[in-house]
Amino acid sequence: MFTKTAKYYDAIYSYKDYEGESQLITSIVRERISNANTILDVACGTGKHLEHLTKKFNCTGIDLDAGMVEIASDRVPGVTFHTGDMCEFSLRTKFDAVLCLFSSIGYTKSVERMEQAVASMGMHVKSGGILVVEPWLTPEAWLVGHKDSSTYETDEFIVTRMMVSEPIDRGRLVLEYMIGDSSGISRVTETHEMGWFTHNEYLAAFEKAKLDVEHLEQGLTGRGIYIGGKP
């Protein structure tokens, strides 16, 4: 995943309103569980959501990428972090709310593994709690051939990221980076193996996990959000 570019991740996504999204998440959780206290952020990345959520909740984070976990641990030292796969992890504890945000669910790659991830996350939800999943783009929303380029600058480096949307059946997202710093200019390529799931496939995954699913069309960023209540 971001094994080659973890250092640049926060600069690349500096446009993202983590604080505003965290406020929305807090509202979603509080509206359904007024006394919610504990949150697990699955695929927590560099801990930018947790940086805000920890002000309201007792938080835990988990991510597959050890480099991301290291950055998150430095950012939010009061939070417990784990390294693990969303499809098959066990923390031996349950939470009022389990989150999987910023379309991280797409990294499960297949419908079967997406269902495994929803089930695994659902197992960590307390009775009366919720699972919140922000989906990756649906097949219908993916525009093959779409070009995107953006440049970000800090005191330490300049990074330009480019991509062209490939056909979904290739099952990958290829990102090209040009990075300039005091040591010179380098080029990095990252290939992200992804899965594009339909609305009905998400609904079915929540139902198989025995969660009462609710869909908010707008969600946090316009991609929608799925909320699974655990009886």
GROMACS elastic network, one bead per residue, 0.5 to 0.9 nm:
[ bonds ]
;  ai    aj funct       b0    kb
    1     4     6  0.79025   500
    1     5     6  0.87625   500
    1    65     6  0.76249   500
    1   107     6  0.85698   500
    1   190     6  0.71354   500
    1   191     6  0.71346   500
    1   192     6  0.54843   500
    1   193     6  0.79142   500
    2     5     6  0.52185   500
    2     6     6  0.54315   500
    2     9     6  0.77793   500
    2    65     6  0.75699   500
    2    67     6  0.85327   500
    2    68     6  0.81804   500
    2   190     6  0.73108   500
    2   192     6  0.82377   500
    3     6     6  0.59275   500
    3    65     6  0.69845   500
    3    66     6  0.85712   500
    3    67     6  0.69425   500
    3    68     6  0.83260   500
    3   190     6  0.83665   500
    4     7     6  0.80085   500
    4     8     6  0.89915   500
    4   188     6  0.74361   500
    4   189     6  0.82504   500
    4   190     6  0.71437   500
    5     8     6  0.53368   500
    5     9     6  0.61831   500
    5   177     6  0.87836   500
    5   188     6  0.82258   500
    5   190     6  0.83136   500
    6     9     6  0.50573   500
    6    10     6  0.79900   500
    6    46     6  0.82806   500
    6    65     6  0.89833   500
    6    67     6  0.64903   500
    6    68     6  0.62540   500
    6    71     6  0.83477   500
    7    10     6  0.75516   500
    7    11     6  0.84762   500
    7    67     6  0.85216   500
    7    68     6  0.86681   500
    7    71     6  0.84749   500
    8    11     6  0.54373   500
    8    12     6  0.62111   500
    8    13     6  0.87999   500
    8   157     6  0.86302   500
    8   159     6  0.75931   500
    9    12     6  0.51988   500
    9    13     6  0.63018   500
    9    14     6  0.84494   500
    9    46     6  0.80415   500
   10    13     6  0.51917   500
   10    14     6  0.57181   500
   10    46     6  0.75528   500
   10    48     6  0.84387   500
   11    15     6  0.83769   500
   11   152     6  0.62696   500
   11   153     6  0.73608   500
   11   154     6  0.73851   500
   11   159     6  0.84673   500
   12    15     6  0.77175   500
   12   150     6  0.82395   500
   12   151     6  0.77600   500
   12   152     6  0.60621   500
   12   153     6  0.88062   500
   12   159     6  0.77808   500
   12   160     6  0.85507   500
   12   161     6  0.80777   500
   13    16     6  0.55805   500
   13   152     6  0.89282   500
   14    17     6  0.79945   500
   14   152     6  0.83860   500
   16    19     6  0.87681   500
   16    21     6  0.87617   500
   17    20     6  0.53884   500
   17    21     6  0.61629   500
   17    22     6  0.85339   500
   18    21     6  0.50856   500
   18    22     6  0.59503   500
   18    23     6  0.85759   500
   18    48     6  0.63086   500
   18    49     6  0.55498   500
   18    51     6  0.87825   500
   18    52     6  0.77484   500
   19    22     6  0.50808   500
   19    23     6  0.63035   500
   19    24     6  0.88213   500
   19    48     6  0.83016   500
   19    49     6  0.70305   500
   19    51     6  0.85133   500
   19    52     6  0.61171   500
   19    53     6  0.85455   500
   20    23     6  0.50960   500
   20    24     6  0.64509   500
   20    25     6  0.87291   500
   20   220     6  0.87747   500
   21    24     6  0.50619   500
   21    25     6  0.61859   500
   21    26     6  0.85734   500
   21    49     6  0.77246   500
   21   220     6  0.59374   500
   21   221     6  0.81378   500
   22    26     6  0.60493   500
   22    27     6  0.85765   500
   22    49     6  0.59726   500
   22    50     6  0.80890   500
   22    52     6  0.63127   500
   22    53     6  0.60811   500
   23    26     6  0.50379   500
   23    27     6  0.63004   500
   23    28     6  0.87129   500
   23    52     6  0.82056   500
   23    53     6  0.79875   500
   24    27     6  0.50533   500
   24    28     6  0.61882   500
   24    29     6  0.86345   500
   24   219     6  0.88110   500
   24   220     6  0.70912   500
   25    28     6  0.50071   500
   25    29     6  0.61469   500
   25    30     6  0.85009   500
   25    53     6  0.84521   500
   25    99     6  0.89765   500
   25   132     6  0.87221   500
   25   220     6  0.80563   500
   26    29     6  0.51893   500
   26    30     6  0.59794   500
   26    31     6  0.84191   500
   26    53     6  0.73976   500
   26    56     6  0.78224   500
   26    57     6  0.89046   500
   27    30     6  0.51383   500
   27    31     6  0.58735   500
   27    32     6  0.85802   500
   28    31     6  0.54227   500
   28    32     6  0.66231   500
   28    33     6  0.86345   500
   28   132     6  0.89669   500
   28   227     6  0.89558   500
   29    32     6  0.54473   500
   29    33     6  0.57966   500
   29    34     6  0.75077   500
   29    36     6  0.71273   500
   29    96     6  0.85385   500
   29    97     6  0.70142   500
   29   129     6  0.87015   500
   29   130     6  0.76630   500
   29   132     6  0.88641   500
   30    35     6  0.70911   500
   30    36     6  0.65780   500
   31    34     6  0.60937   500
   32    36     6  0.86850   500
   32   128     6  0.88175   500
   32   129     6  0.80438   500
   32   130     6  0.80384   500
   32   229     6  0.87739   500
   33    36     6  0.52726   500
   33    96     6  0.76871   500
   33    97     6  0.87177   500
   33   128     6  0.76499   500
   33   129     6  0.68645   500
   33   130     6  0.83254   500
   35    96     6  0.88969   500
   36    39     6  0.82230   500
   36    57     6  0.76230   500
   36    95     6  0.87709   500
   36    96     6  0.56356   500
   36    97     6  0.75490   500
   36   129     6  0.81639   500
   37    56     6  0.78152   500
   37    57     6  0.50852   500
   37    58     6  0.58772   500
   37    59     6  0.84101   500
   37    95     6  0.81601   500
   37    96     6  0.65377   500
   37    97     6  0.84816   500
   38    57     6  0.56003   500
   38    59     6  0.57948   500
   38    60     6  0.79555   500
   38    94     6  0.85430   500
   38    95     6  0.52654   500
   38    96     6  0.52590   500
   38    97     6  0.65459   500
   38    98     6  0.86202   500
   39    53     6  0.84235   500
   39    54     6  0.87258   500
   39    57     6  0.65028   500
   39    58     6  0.62876   500
   39    60     6  0.62843   500
   39    61     6  0.84309   500
   39    95     6  0.56822   500
   39    96     6  0.60768   500
   39    98     6  0.56852   500
   39    99     6  0.73773   500
   40    44     6  0.87915   500
   40    58     6  0.87485   500
   40    59     6  0.58829   500
   40    61     6  0.56650   500
   40    62     6  0.76602   500
   40    94     6  0.86180   500
   40    95     6  0.64514   500
   40    96     6  0.83287   500
   40    97     6  0.64605   500
   40    99     6  0.61073   500
   40   100     6  0.86832   500
   40   124     6  0.84410   500
   40   125     6  0.89466   500
   41    44     6  0.52881   500
   41    47     6  0.87441   500
   41    49     6  0.84607   500
   41    50     6  0.75096   500
   41    59     6  0.75000   500
   41    60     6  0.62699   500
   41    62     6  0.63693   500
   41    63     6  0.85424   500
   41    97     6  0.85952   500
   41    98     6  0.59994   500
   41   100     6  0.61106   500
   41   101     6  0.78958   500
   42    45     6  0.85177   500
   42    60     6  0.86364   500
   42    61     6  0.60824   500
   42    62     6  0.50974   500
   42    63     6  0.62301   500
   42    85     6  0.88840   500
   42    86     6  0.66239   500
   42    98     6  0.71390   500
   42    99     6  0.58324   500
   42   100     6  0.50010   500
   42   101     6  0.76739   500
   42   104     6  0.85669   500
   42   121     6  0.79541   500
   43    61     6  0.75062   500
   43    62     6  0.57270   500
   43    64     6  0.68273   500
   43    65     6  0.84981   500
   43    84     6  0.87169   500
   43    85     6  0.83467   500
   43    86     6  0.71232   500
   43    99     6  0.85468   500
   43   100     6  0.62632   500
   43   101     6  0.74171   500
   43   102     6  0.88411   500
   43   104     6  0.63671   500
   43   105     6  0.84306   500
   44    47     6  0.55454   500
   44    48     6  0.79452   500
   44    49     6  0.76264   500
   44    50     6  0.76744   500
   44    61     6  0.56632   500
   44    62     6  0.58210   500
   44    63     6  0.56056   500
   44    68     6  0.81552   500
   44    69     6  0.78701   500
   44    72     6  0.79994   500
   44    81     6  0.89943   500
   44    99     6  0.86773   500
   44   100     6  0.76096   500
   44   101     6  0.77535   500
   44   104     6  0.88782   500
   45    48     6  0.75720   500
   45    49     6  0.88886   500
   45    61     6  0.85970   500
   45    62     6  0.81243   500
   45    63     6  0.62420   500
   45    64     6  0.86789   500
   45    65     6  0.77274   500
   45    67     6  0.89316   500
   45    68     6  0.52523   500
   45    69     6  0.66530   500
   45    71     6  0.83425   500
   45    72     6  0.69399   500
   46    49     6  0.85092   500
   46    50     6  0.88215   500
   46    67     6  0.85473   500
   46    68     6  0.50003   500
   46    69     6  0.63406   500
   46    70     6  0.78436   500
   46    71     6  0.54119   500
   46    73     6  0.80582   500
   46    75     6  0.76797   500
   47    50     6  0.50408   500
   47    51     6  0.60088   500
   47    61     6  0.76630   500
   47    68     6  0.81080   500
   47    69     6  0.78301   500
   47    71     6  0.75785   500
   47    73     6  0.76389   500
   47    75     6  0.68261   500
   47    76     6  0.69745   500
   48    51     6  0.51463   500
   48    52     6  0.71936   500
   48    53     6  0.89917   500
   48    72     6  0.75770   500
   48    75     6  0.80317   500
   48    76     6  0.86692   500
   49    52     6  0.56287   500
   49    53     6  0.61692   500
   49    54     6  0.85616   500
   49   101     6  0.89836   500
   50    54     6  0.55404   500
   50    55     6  0.85020   500
   50    59     6  0.70484   500
   50    60     6  0.82555   500
   50    61     6  0.77790   500
   50    72     6  0.85478   500
   50    76     6  0.73279   500
   50    79     6  0.81841   500
   51    54     6  0.59219   500
   51    55     6  0.76032   500
   51    72     6  0.86430   500
   51    75     6  0.71596   500
   51    76     6  0.58610   500
   52    55     6  0.57384   500
   52    56     6  0.77354   500
   53    56     6  0.54835   500
   53    57     6  0.60175   500
   53    58     6  0.82819   500
   53    59     6  0.73091   500
   54    57     6  0.50161   500
   54    58     6  0.59606   500
   54    59     6  0.56705   500
   54    60     6  0.88696   500
   54    76     6  0.82888   500
   54    78     6  0.83654   500
   54    79     6  0.76097   500
   55    58     6  0.81528   500
   56    59     6  0.88526   500
   58    79     6  0.78256   500
   59    78     6  0.87008   500
   59    79     6  0.59311   500
   59    80     6  0.73048   500
   60    79     6  0.56987   500
   60    80     6  0.50629   500
   60    81     6  0.58715   500
   60    82     6  0.80821   500
   61    69     6  0.82241   500
   61    72     6  0.85434   500
   61    79     6  0.72388   500
   61    80     6  0.63698   500
   61    82     6  0.62810   500
   61    83     6  0.85888   500
   62    65     6  0.89833   500
   62    69     6  0.73657   500
   62    80     6  0.86001   500
   62    81     6  0.55130   500
   62    83     6  0.54561   500
   62    84     6  0.62252   500
   62    85     6  0.82518   500
   62    86     6  0.81671   500
   63    66     6  0.71522   500
   63    68     6  0.72216   500
   63    69     6  0.63035   500
   63    81     6  0.80515   500
   63    82     6  0.66493   500
   63    83     6  0.51144   500
   63    84     6  0.56052   500
   63    85     6  0.68692   500
   63    86     6  0.76234   500
   64    67     6  0.89804   500
   64    68     6  0.82430   500
   64    69     6  0.81156   500
   64    82     6  0.85006   500
   64    83     6  0.53071   500
   64    85     6  0.52035   500
   64    86     6  0.75462   500
   65    68     6  0.53814   500
   65    69     6  0.64522   500
   65    70     6  0.88489   500
   65    83     6  0.68922   500
   65    84     6  0.79907   500
   65    85     6  0.89795   500
   66    70     6  0.61799   500
   66    71     6  0.87680   500
   66    82     6  0.87216   500
   66    83     6  0.61783   500
   66    84     6  0.87840   500
   67    70     6  0.51466   500
   67    71     6  0.64820   500
   67    72     6  0.87159   500
   68    71     6  0.51855   500
   68    72     6  0.61413   500
   68    73     6  0.85608   500
   69    73     6  0.59819   500
   69    74     6  0.86207   500
   69    81     6  0.67285   500
   69    82     6  0.73311   500
   69    83     6  0.69358   500
   70    73     6  0.51471   500
   70    74     6  0.64259   500
   70    75     6  0.87270   500
   70    81     6  0.87716   500
   71    74     6  0.52650   500
   71    75     6  0.62408   500
   71    76     6  0.87802   500
   72    76     6  0.60422   500
   72    77     6  0.79754   500
   72    79     6  0.88074   500
   72    81     6  0.79835   500
   73    76     6  0.54124   500
   73    77     6  0.52965   500
   73    78     6  0.81368   500
   73    79     6  0.71395   500
   73    80     6  0.77398   500
   73    81     6  0.67546   500
   74    77     6  0.56083   500
   76    79     6  0.58138   500
   76    80     6  0.88305   500
   77    80     6  0.78415   500
   82    91     6  0.86584   500
   84    87     6  0.86887   500
   84    88     6  0.77105   500
   84    89     6  0.59817   500
   84    90     6  0.86776   500
   85    88     6  0.56152   500
   85    89     6  0.58535   500
   85   117     6  0.85175   500
   86    89     6  0.60220   500
   86   100     6  0.89668   500
   86   105     6  0.84909   500
   86   108     6  0.81872   500
   86   116     6  0.83827   500
   86   117     6  0.53725   500
   86   118     6  0.83497   500
   86   120     6  0.70140   500
   86   121     6  0.71172   500
   87   108     6  0.74294   500
   87   113     6  0.64302   500
   87   114     6  0.73762   500
   87   115     6  0.82647   500
   87   116     6  0.52719   500
   87   118     6  0.75972   500
   87   119     6  0.80015   500
   87   120     6  0.59798   500
   87   121     6  0.78937   500
   88   116     6  0.74086   500
   88   117     6  0.69672   500
   88   120     6  0.61478   500
   88   121     6  0.87697   500
   89   117     6  0.89133   500
   89   120     6  0.67913   500
   89   121     6  0.82561   500
   90    93     6  0.80135   500
   90   120     6  0.78579   500
   90   123     6  0.86504   500
   90   124     6  0.79349   500
   91    94     6  0.79859   500
   91   124     6  0.77695   500
   92   124     6  0.78649   500
   93   124     6  0.64455   500
   93   125     6  0.86214   500
   93   126     6  0.87973   500
   94    97     6  0.86326   500
   94    98     6  0.87626   500
   94   123     6  0.75347   500
   94   125     6  0.51286   500
   94   126     6  0.52424   500
   94   127     6  0.88679   500
   95    98     6  0.64577   500
   95   124     6  0.60985   500
   95   125     6  0.50294   500
   95   126     6  0.54104   500
   95   129     6  0.72561   500
   95   130     6  0.86176   500
   96   124     6  0.87765   500
   96   125     6  0.60417   500
   96   126     6  0.55387   500
   96   127     6  0.80831   500
   96   128     6  0.75726   500
   96   130     6  0.65451   500
   96   131     6  0.86721   500
   97   124     6  0.86250   500
   97   125     6  0.62347   500
   97   126     6  0.77685   500
   97   129     6  0.56329   500
   97   131     6  0.57759   500
   97   132     6  0.73628   500
   98   121     6  0.67630   500
   98   122     6  0.77075   500
   98   124     6  0.71994   500
   98   125     6  0.63091   500
   98   129     6  0.83093   500
   98   130     6  0.64910   500
   98   132     6  0.61832   500
   98   133     6  0.84786   500
   99   121     6  0.83776   500
   99   130     6  0.85537   500
   99   131     6  0.59880   500
   99   133     6  0.60218   500
   99   134     6  0.82976   500
  100   103     6  0.75299   500
  100   104     6  0.65405   500
  100   105     6  0.68859   500
  100   121     6  0.86381   500
  100   131     6  0.80517   500
  100   132     6  0.62309   500
  100   134     6  0.62859   500
  100   135     6  0.86104   500
  101   104     6  0.60040   500
  101   105     6  0.77292   500
  101   132     6  0.77358   500
  101   133     6  0.58931   500
  101   135     6  0.76123   500
  101   225     6  0.88505   500
  102   105     6  0.82271   500
  102   133     6  0.86618   500
  102   134     6  0.60528   500
  102   135     6  0.74842   500
  102   136     6  0.76160   500
  102   220     6  0.88702   500
  102   221     6  0.86130   500
  103   106     6  0.58970   500
  103   107     6  0.82703   500
  103   133     6  0.78586   500
  103   134     6  0.53425   500
  103   137     6  0.76029   500
  103   223     6  0.85158   500
  104   107     6  0.58304   500
  104   108     6  0.81147   500
  104   133     6  0.87227   500
  104   134     6  0.77209   500
  104   135     6  0.74526   500
  104   136     6  0.69521   500
  105   108     6  0.58262   500
  105   109     6  0.82978   500
  105   114     6  0.67920   500
  105   117     6  0.78647   500
  105   118     6  0.87979   500
  105   133     6  0.75251   500
  105   134     6  0.75226   500
  105   135     6  0.62454   500
  105   136     6  0.64927   500
  105   194     6  0.88536   500
  105   195     6  0.83391   500
  106   109     6  0.59754   500
  106   110     6  0.84471   500
  106   114     6  0.77839   500
  106   135     6  0.70883   500
  106   136     6  0.52360   500
  106   137     6  0.81290   500
  106   193     6  0.84936   500
  106   194     6  0.53225   500
  106   195     6  0.50054   500
  106   196     6  0.64154   500
  106   197     6  0.77868   500
  107   110     6  0.84993   500
  107   114     6  0.84172   500
  107   136     6  0.88093   500
  107   192     6  0.77299   500
  107   193     6  0.63943   500
  107   195     6  0.63570   500
  108   111     6  0.77926   500
  108   112     6  0.84458   500
  108   113     6  0.53809   500
  108   114     6  0.52339   500
  108   115     6  0.88370   500
  108   116     6  0.87497   500
  108   117     6  0.74316   500
  108   193     6  0.83950   500
  108   194     6  0.67913   500
  108   195     6  0.64837   500
  109   112     6  0.85712   500
  109   113     6  0.68547   500
  109   114     6  0.71566   500
  109   171     6  0.73838   500
  109   172     6  0.88884   500
  109   193     6  0.64352   500
  109   196     6  0.74518   500
  109   197     6  0.89633   500
  110   113     6  0.53054   500
  110   114     6  0.60760   500
  110   115     6  0.85645   500
  110   194     6  0.80066   500
  110   195     6  0.55770   500
  110   196     6  0.80820   500
  110   197     6  0.82186   500
  111   115     6  0.61117   500
  111   116     6  0.85729   500
  111   195     6  0.76507   500
  111   196     6  0.86595   500
  111   197     6  0.70319   500
  111   201     6  0.72790   500
  111   202     6  0.87030   500
  111   205     6  0.84008   500
  112   115     6  0.51740   500
  112   116     6  0.62843   500
  112   117     6  0.87702   500
  112   205     6  0.88637   500
  113   117     6  0.61079   500
  113   118     6  0.86018   500
  114   117     6  0.50665   500
  114   118     6  0.62903   500
  114   119     6  0.85926   500
  114   195     6  0.85633   500
  114   197     6  0.87087   500
  114   202     6  0.82847   500
  114   205     6  0.74164   500
  115   118     6  0.51533   500
  115   119     6  0.61220   500
  115   120     6  0.84909   500
  115   201     6  0.86969   500
  115   202     6  0.80790   500
  115   204     6  0.82918   500
  115   206     6  0.76945   500
  115   208     6  0.77509   500
  115   209     6  0.78564   500
  116   119     6  0.50779   500
  116   120     6  0.59618   500
  116   121     6  0.85057   500
  116   205     6  0.82622   500
  116   209     6  0.87387   500
  117   121     6  0.59991   500
  117   122     6  0.82603   500
  118   121     6  0.52023   500
  118   122     6  0.58598   500
  118   123     6  0.85721   500
  118   131     6  0.83398   500
  118   133     6  0.85201   500
  118   202     6  0.89602   500
  118   205     6  0.65052   500
  118   206     6  0.65627   500
  118   208     6  0.88909   500
  118   209     6  0.67773   500
  119   123     6  0.61939   500
  119   124     6  0.89348   500
  119   205     6  0.77046   500
  119   206     6  0.76110   500
  119   208     6  0.76933   500
  119   210     6  0.84870   500
  120   123     6  0.52452   500
  120   124     6  0.69926   500
  120   209     6  0.85552   500
  121   124     6  0.53494   500
  121   125     6  0.70004   500
  121   131     6  0.72138   500
  122   125     6  0.52683   500
  122   126     6  0.85804   500
  122   130     6  0.80896   500
  122   131     6  0.63258   500
  122   206     6  0.84969   500
  122   209     6  0.66572   500
  122   210     6  0.84645   500
  122   211     6  0.75660   500
  122   228     6  0.81664   500
  122   230     6  0.77071   500
  123   126     6  0.80338   500
  123   209     6  0.84045   500
  124   131     6  0.88518   500
  125   128     6  0.81181   500
  125   129     6  0.57049   500
  125   130     6  0.63186   500
  125   131     6  0.67550   500
  125   229     6  0.87819   500
  125   230     6  0.69540   500
  126   129     6  0.50742   500
  126   130     6  0.77530   500
  126   230     6  0.70917   500
  126   231     6  0.88302   500
  127   130     6  0.84157   500
  127   229     6  0.83925   500
  127   230     6  0.53650   500
  127   231     6  0.55705   500
  128   229     6  0.66682   500
  128   230     6  0.53087   500
  128   231     6  0.54973   500
  129   228     6  0.84163   500
  129   229     6  0.59707   500
  129   230     6  0.55823   500
  129   231     6  0.78892   500
  130   211     6  0.83748   500
  130   227     6  0.64801   500
  130   228     6  0.53308   500
  130   230     6  0.59558   500
  131   211     6  0.82959   500
  131   226     6  0.79335   500
  131   227     6  0.55976   500
  131   229     6  0.65562   500
  131   230     6  0.78934   500
  132   225     6  0.69960   500
  132   226     6  0.57310   500
  132   228     6  0.64639   500
  132   229     6  0.89451   500
  133   224     6  0.89745   500
  133   225     6  0.57924   500
  133   226     6  0.51422   500
  133   227     6  0.65334   500
  133   228     6  0.83879   500
  134   219     6  0.74087   500
  134   220     6  0.77990   500
  134   221     6  0.88877   500
  134   223     6  0.71765   500
  134   224     6  0.64648   500
  134   226     6  0.63651   500
  134   227     6  0.88924   500
  135   138     6  0.79881   500
  135   197     6  0.82396   500
  135   199     6  0.89984   500
  135   202     6  0.82573   500
  135   223     6  0.65749   500
  135   224     6  0.68381   500
  135   225     6  0.63923   500
  135   226     6  0.75846   500
  136   195     6  0.81337   500
  136   196     6  0.67226   500
  136   197     6  0.75118   500
  136   223     6  0.72908   500
  137   140     6  0.79790   500
  137   141     6  0.59351   500
  137   142     6  0.64310   500
  137   196     6  0.63669   500
  137   197     6  0.75506   500
  137   198     6  0.86264   500
  137   223     6  0.67996   500
  138   141     6  0.52978   500
  138   142     6  0.65713   500
  138   196     6  0.54665   500
  138   197     6  0.54608   500
  138   198     6  0.54047   500
  138   199     6  0.73042   500
  138   223     6  0.87030   500
  139   142     6  0.53742   500
  139   143     6  0.85893   500
  139   168     6  0.73779   500
  139   196     6  0.55271   500
  139   197     6  0.65675   500
  139   198     6  0.66541   500
  140   143     6  0.78656   500
  140   198     6  0.82775   500
  142   146     6  0.85925   500
  142   165     6  0.77090   500
  142   167     6  0.86011   500
  142   168     6  0.79035   500
  142   196     6  0.85300   500
  143   146     6  0.56257   500
  143   165     6  0.66079   500
  143   166     6  0.84274   500
  143   167     6  0.84735   500
  144   147     6  0.89322   500
  144   164     6  0.77749   500
  144   166     6  0.54500   500
  144   167     6  0.55863   500
  144   168     6  0.78858   500
  145   164     6  0.56510   500
  145   166     6  0.62102   500
  145   167     6  0.79626   500
  146   163     6  0.81701   500
  146   164     6  0.54988   500
  146   165     6  0.51904   500
  146   166     6  0.82832   500
  147   162     6  0.75765   500
  147   163     6  0.59334   500
  147   165     6  0.66343   500
  148   161     6  0.80961   500
  148   162     6  0.56220   500
  148   163     6  0.54236   500
  148   164     6  0.64523   500
  148   165     6  0.84946   500
  149   160     6  0.70754   500
  149   161     6  0.56316   500
  149   163     6  0.66603   500
  149   164     6  0.89781   500
  150   159     6  0.83864   500
  150   160     6  0.56239   500
  150   161     6  0.55052   500
  150   162     6  0.67250   500
  151   158     6  0.71804   500
  151   159     6  0.56845   500
  151   161     6  0.64021   500
  151   162     6  0.89233   500
  152   157     6  0.83919   500
  152   158     6  0.57693   500
  152   159     6  0.53978   500
  152   160     6  0.63887   500
  152   161     6  0.85430   500
  153   156     6  0.79141   500
  153   157     6  0.59757   500
  153   159     6  0.64544   500
  153   160     6  0.87453   500
  154   157     6  0.53925   500
  154   158     6  0.63273   500
  154   159     6  0.88292   500
  155   158     6  0.82780   500
  156   180     6  0.88080   500
  156   181     6  0.62501   500
  156   182     6  0.75789   500
  157   179     6  0.70106   500
  157   180     6  0.55703   500
  157   182     6  0.75756   500
  158   178     6  0.81807   500
  158   179     6  0.58092   500
  158   180     6  0.51554   500
  158   181     6  0.65965   500
  159   177     6  0.66246   500
  159   178     6  0.56673   500
  159   180     6  0.63778   500
  159   181     6  0.87893   500
  160   176     6  0.81680   500
  160   177     6  0.55305   500
  160   178     6  0.51781   500
  160   179     6  0.65382   500
  160   180     6  0.88587   500
  161   175     6  0.67432   500
  161   176     6  0.56456   500
  161   178     6  0.66513   500
  161   179     6  0.87327   500
  162   174     6  0.87725   500
  162   175     6  0.59511   500
  162   176     6  0.51918   500
  162   177     6  0.64620   500
  162   178     6  0.86348   500
  163   166     6  0.89502   500
  163   173     6  0.80297   500
  163   174     6  0.63455   500
  163   175     6  0.51171   500
  163   176     6  0.62861   500
  164   173     6  0.85193   500
  164   174     6  0.76310   500
  164   175     6  0.81322   500
  165   168     6  0.85038   500
  165   173     6  0.71408   500
  165   174     6  0.80277   500
  166   169     6  0.84388   500
  166   170     6  0.71026   500
  166   171     6  0.85208   500
  166   172     6  0.75158   500
  166   173     6  0.71272   500
  166   174     6  0.81136   500
  167   170     6  0.58906   500
  167   171     6  0.77529   500
  167   172     6  0.85206   500
  168   171     6  0.54196   500
  168   172     6  0.72818   500
  168   173     6  0.89154   500
  168   194     6  0.86988   500
  168   195     6  0.80267   500
  168   196     6  0.72843   500
  169   172     6  0.82551   500
  170   173     6  0.86580   500
  170   193     6  0.88312   500
  171   192     6  0.84748   500
  171   193     6  0.57765   500
  171   194     6  0.54013   500
  171   195     6  0.62495   500
  171   196     6  0.82256   500
  172   191     6  0.64786   500
  172   192     6  0.53941   500
  172   194     6  0.52192   500
  172   195     6  0.78928   500
  173   190     6  0.82256   500
  173   191     6  0.57678   500
  173   193     6  0.63179   500
  173   194     6  0.67133   500
  174   189     6  0.71954   500
  174   190     6  0.58591   500
  174   192     6  0.61782   500
  174   193     6  0.86190   500
  175   188     6  0.83484   500
  175   189     6  0.58308   500
  175   190     6  0.52347   500
  175   191     6  0.63640   500
  175   192     6  0.79336   500
  176   187     6  0.73672   500
  176   188     6  0.59789   500
  176   190     6  0.65364   500
  176   191     6  0.88031   500
  177   186     6  0.81823   500
  177   187     6  0.55973   500
  177   188     6  0.50192   500
  177   189     6  0.62228   500
  177   190     6  0.82150   500
  178   185     6  0.69910   500
  178   186     6  0.58507   500
  178   188     6  0.65293   500
  178   189     6  0.89819   500
  179   184     6  0.81921   500
  179   185     6  0.55323   500
  179   186     6  0.52336   500
  179   187     6  0.62018   500
  179   188     6  0.77277   500
  180   183     6  0.76255   500
  180   184     6  0.56196   500
  180   186     6  0.64594   500
  180   187     6  0.89078   500
  181   184     6  0.54541   500
  181   185     6  0.65558   500
  181   186     6  0.86926   500
  182   185     6  0.85009   500
  183   186     6  0.89505   500
  197   200     6  0.82434   500
  197   201     6  0.61345   500
  197   202     6  0.69309   500
  198   201     6  0.51407   500
  198   202     6  0.65055   500
  198   203     6  0.87836   500
  199   202     6  0.52946   500
  199   203     6  0.63458   500
  199   204     6  0.87160   500
  200   204     6  0.60524   500
  200   205     6  0.85720   500
  201   204     6  0.50766   500
  201   205     6  0.61941   500
  201   206     6  0.88228   500
  202   205     6  0.51245   500
  202   206     6  0.64826   500
  202   207     6  0.87167   500
  202   226     6  0.79504   500
  203   206     6  0.53496   500
  203   207     6  0.62532   500
  203   208     6  0.86938   500
  203   213     6  0.67521   500
  203   214     6  0.85365   500
  203   215     6  0.85175   500
  203   226     6  0.81331   500
  204   207     6  0.50005   500
  204   208     6  0.60549   500
  204   209     6  0.85634   500
  205   208     6  0.51679   500
  205   209     6  0.63142   500
  205   210     6  0.87846   500
  205   211     6  0.89005   500
  206   209     6  0.50535   500
  206   210     6  0.63992   500
  206   211     6  0.53449   500
  206   212     6  0.71964   500
  206   213     6  0.61032   500
  206   226     6  0.86468   500
  206   227     6  0.87154   500
  206   228     6  0.64902   500
  207   211     6  0.55330   500
  207   212     6  0.67655   500
  207   213     6  0.69421   500
  207   228     6  0.86407   500
  208   211     6  0.75355   500
  210   213     6  0.88473   500
  210   228     6  0.86533   500
  210   229     6  0.87820   500
  210   230     6  0.73270   500
  210   231     6  0.82929   500
  211   227     6  0.86324   500
  211   229     6  0.52747   500
  211   230     6  0.51297   500
  211   231     6  0.72090   500
  212   227     6  0.79366   500
  212   228     6  0.51465   500
  212   230     6  0.65092   500
  212   231     6  0.75662   500
  213   226     6  0.67385   500
  213   227     6  0.55778   500
  213   229     6  0.63760   500
  214   225     6  0.84107   500
  214   226     6  0.57978   500
  214   227     6  0.50133   500
  214   228     6  0.62485   500
  214   229     6  0.80235   500
  215   219     6  0.84220   500
  215   224     6  0.71299   500
  215   225     6  0.58675   500
  215   227     6  0.62657   500
  215   228     6  0.87714   500
  216   219     6  0.54580   500
  216   224     6  0.55377   500
  216   225     6  0.52658   500
  216   226     6  0.64539   500
  216   227     6  0.79063   500
  217   222     6  0.73198   500
  217   223     6  0.71958   500
  217   225     6  0.65943   500
  217   226     6  0.86697   500
  218   221     6  0.68333   500
  218   223     6  0.61921   500
  218   225     6  0.71939   500
  219   222     6  0.56402   500
  219   223     6  0.61425   500
  219   226     6  0.82061   500
  220   223     6  0.72484   500
  220   224     6  0.68194   500
  220   225     6  0.71639   500
  221   224     6  0.71848   500
  221   225     6  0.89874   500
  222   225     6  0.86530   500
